[in-house]
Amino acid sequence: MAESRTNSELTRKVMSDSDFDRLSEFISAHCGIKMPRGKKVMLEARLGKRLRSVGAASFHDYCDYLFNAEDGEKELVHMIEAVTTHKTDFFREPVHFDFLVETILPEYINSSNAGRGNLFRVWSAGCSSGEEPYTLAMVLSEFASQSRSFSFSILATDISTQILDKARRGIYEEDRIVTVPMSLKKRYIMRSKDPAKGVIRMAPELRSIIRFEKLNLMDEKYDLKELPLDVIFCRNVIIYFDRLTQERLINRFCRYLKPNGYLILGHSESMHGLDVPLNRVSSTIYRKTS
């Protein structure tokens, strides 16, 4: 009897093709993330804990729960957290920050936009746990210390409420900052009074610079206060979308970019073949046509 119950429990945790189709279509529509059939085992594994949390006996029951108007809205937050990927690092793909400092910022300073109370506005779209916007805050703060006429704002958004809470706290394991230059560590990073904890925290003045907000990139319109934008960092995000979704998203980004503003993608992403108003400046760096 015990063996029979165990087999039954194992069976209930296997996702049927029809349940996978229901979930993958919903995830694609709501989050833009493509879910080919080859990711069925991965989705099974990631959502297994959610079945136990909501008391669903099977993936079929979980789908019914998720798509229930009353219960689904609360569960949606947890489901998104389970299926999204949050891999990121401080100073990840450093060539982009070099280009920002060596090309984009000097152009801005030499333009009519600098000074006069204007802000250099940057958006970190899909900011995950905050390493990218904090890197931007350090880089831009350093530049501002050398140029009195320069001021800036940083918007950082993600679809995950839980990961945004982590980003706002700005607390990381110490080994996460190995890629941060020592001069910046001394200036912008606080170490715990108890070294045994092995954690650090971003300095208050750095945390206050960034506005973290929840935002779904699949929304037709974005409620952005920081407009128009000079630069959008959206790195290693669109790789999870199909080509049609990528094209729609990039065109949406361009509505919020200044003429000649920059869009910076991840190293494995390309806009080849997409109908978008951008010119390629170098690998993964694009500029909006004026």
N, C-alpha and C positions, 0 to 999 in steps of 0.2 A: 504493500500500500504506500509506504514511504517513498519507494522508488517511483511509483506511478505519479505521486504528487510532484516529485522533483522534475520528472520528464514534462509534466504538464506546465510547470512554472517556466521551464526552459522554452517550451513551445510558445507560450504567451509572450515571451520577450523577443521573438523573431518577427521582424517587420515584413509584412506581405508587400508584394509589388504594388497593390492598389493603395495601401497606406503610405508607401513611399511616394507614390505619385501625388497623393493629396498633400502631403507635407512639402515635397519639393516644389510643387506649383505655388503653394502658399508662401514659402520662403523666397522664391524667386520674385513673386509679385510684391511682397512687402519689403524685402531687403535687397533685392537685385542679385542675390547670390545664386549662381547657377549650380544645380544639383543633378548631374548626370547619374544614370543608374549605377555607375561604378562607385559612387559615394554612399551607396546604401548601407554598407557595413559601418562606415564612419558615422553616419547619421544615427544608426541604431545604437552605437556605443555612446555617442554624446547625449542622446535623449533618454538613455536607460535610467539615469538617476531621476529624471523628471517624472517618469512613470511612477517610481516609488514615492516621490514627493507628493504627487496629487492623488495617489491611491488608484491609479489606473491599472487594470488587470492585463491590458494588452495595448499595442500601439493603435489598434482600432478604437479602443475606448479613449485613449489619449487624444486622438484626432477629434473625436466627438467633444471632448472636454475643451480642447483648444479652440474649436470653432463655435463653441457656445458663447453667445453674446455676453452673458453675465460673467462666466468664469474665464473666458478666453482672454479678455483684456488684461487681467492680472497675470495669467500664465505667459502671455506673449513676451513680457519683459524677461522672464527666465529662459524661455525658449530661444530668444535672440542671443542671450548671453551664452547659451550652450553651443550654438551653431557658428558663432562668429569667431574669427581668429584674431589674436591680439599680439602677435609677434612684433616687437619693435625694440629699438635701442637708442641710447644717446649718440648723437653724431653718426647715425646710420647713413650710409652713402654720403660721405663727407664732401664729395665733389659738389654737391648741391649747395652746401653752406659756403664753400669757397666761391662758387659762382655768385651767390647772393652778395657776399662782401666785396668781391673784386669787380663785379660787373653791374649788377642790378642797383646796389646802393649808390655807387658813384654816379650812375646815370640819373638816379632820382635827385641827388644833391645838386647836380648841375642843371636840373630842369626847373621850370617855373613852379612846380608843385611843392618844393621844399620850403620850409619856413612858413611864415604868415599864419601860424596856428594849424597848418595842415598836418595830418597824421599819415605816416606810411603804414598801410593796413595789410596785414597778413592773415590768412586763414589756413589753419591746419585741419583739413577735412579727413575724418577717420583717424582722430588723434590717438585712439587706444588709451593706454595707461599714462600718457602724458610726456613720454620721453622726447618726442619731436617738438611740441610747443615749448618745452623747457629749454631744449637746445636752441630754438629760435630766440627765446627770451635772452639767453646768455649772449648769443652772437649779436643781436640787435642792441642790447644794453652796452656792450663793448664799443660798438660803432657809435652809439649816442654819446658815450663819454669823450669821444674824439671830435664830435661835431655838434656844437651847441644848437644849431638850427634844426637838428633832426629829432623828431619825436615819432612814436609808433604805437600801434595797438595790435594785439594778437587775439584772434578768435580761434578756439579749439573745440571741435564738435565730434561726437560719436553717437552711434545709435544705442549703445549699451549704458544704461543707468549705473550699473555696478562698476564698470570700468572707469566711468567719469568720476565717480566718488573717489576711487583710488588716485586718479590724476589730480583732483583738487587737493587731496591731502599732501601730495608731493613727497611721500615716504617710499624709499626703495632700499632693497638690500645693497650693501656696500659694493659687492662685486659688479653691480649694474653700471657703476660710474667709471669703470676702468678706461673707457674711451674718451672721457672728459679730460681736456688738458689741465695740468696741475694748477696753472694760474687761475683758471676758472673755478676749479674746485675750492681754492682758498677764498675766492670772492663770493661765490654764490651757493655753496653747499655747506650745510651744518652737520656735524657728526654728533652721534648720540653721546650723552655723558657716560653711558655704560657701554664700553667698547664690545663687551660680550654679546650685545644685541645684534651687532653687525649691520646696523641700518643707518641711513643718512636721510636728511630732509632738505628740500630746496628752500633757500632763504625766503623770508616773508616778502621782501621787496620783489622777488622774482615771481612768487605765487600771485601777488596782487596785480601783476602786469597782464595776466592771461584771463580771458573770460571763457570759462568752460560751459558749454551748452549741449543739451541733447538735440540731435537733429538726424532725421532719416534722409539720406541722400536720394531716396526714391520719391520724396515729396515733389510735387510739381512746382511749388514756390518755397523759397526759404525766407524766413523772417530774420534778416540780417540787419543789424544796426551799423556794422562797420562797412560802409559803402561810400564810393566804389572801392574795390580791392585792388591793391598793387600786385600782390602775389598770392597764388593758391598752391599750397602743398597738398597733394592728394596722392600719396605714394603707397604702392602695394595694396591698393583698394580695388581699383577697377579690374584687376586681374581675375577677380572672382565673378565678374559679370559677363554676360554674353555680349557680342559685338553691337547689337542693336541698343542694348541698355547702355553700353559704354558711350555710343554716339549721342544718345539723348542726354546723358549725364554731362558730358563734356560741353555740349551746346548750352546746357543749363548753367554750368559754371561761367561760361563766357558772358552771360547776361550780367554777371556781377563783377566782372573784371573791367578795369579801365582799358581804354584803347592803348595798345602796346604793353599791357600788363602781362605777367608771366604765369604759366601753369607748369608745375613741376611734378612729374610722375615717378614711379619706382623703376628700378633698373630693368625689370623684366616686363615692363609695360610699353605698349606702342600704340600710336594713333594712325598707323599706316592703313590707308583705305577708308578712314572715317571722314565724313563730310562735316568738317568743323572749321570755324574761322580763326585758325591758328597756323603759324609758321614754325617749323622746327628750327631751333637755334643750335642745339646740339643734342646728343643722345639724352632722351627723357626730359628735355627742357624746351618748352614751346612758348611762343609769344602771340598775343592776340593781334590780329590785323587792325590797323588804325582806321 
